[in-house]
Amino acid sequence: MSQVFIALGSNLSSPIVQAHAAIGALKQLPKSEFVHASSLYSSTPMGPQNQPDYINAVVEISTELTPLELLDCTQAIELEQGRVRKEERWGPRTLDLDILLYGNEVIDSERLIVPHYGMKEREFVLYPLAEIAPNLTLPCGTRLKDLLQVVEQNGLRIWQS
């Protein structure tokens, strides 16, 4: 079984509902066991600012799925929850699921890059990840604790219902 971390984000169509539904769907993945989900966090948009704030979280699973099988599953969950892939990068979306880490593997294929290419700079990934895996070291040897020292929270906050 591989230890996998998946980031989720939503800012359309009831983002809290989308996040909970995504976590529920990740709990049902075949050949996988759900381990943890972080709290839900509220963050400002990374791209165009004329869109709603995001709800973000990170989920940890153990899985026997291959990386590409897992990618197929996460993309199916996105589609089931109304995700429409558009040309606009970092635009609003019902759901975005990103495989952050797949064990200690480094994957650079046409369909999948792991560790996720932007995770070291994104507060809405690092802080939820640190909540559930505070002692994590990335495949490159960088400690998560060290990244938190240089990446500001930028208004990121735990969402309170």
Disulfide bonds with the S-S distance in Angstrom:
none
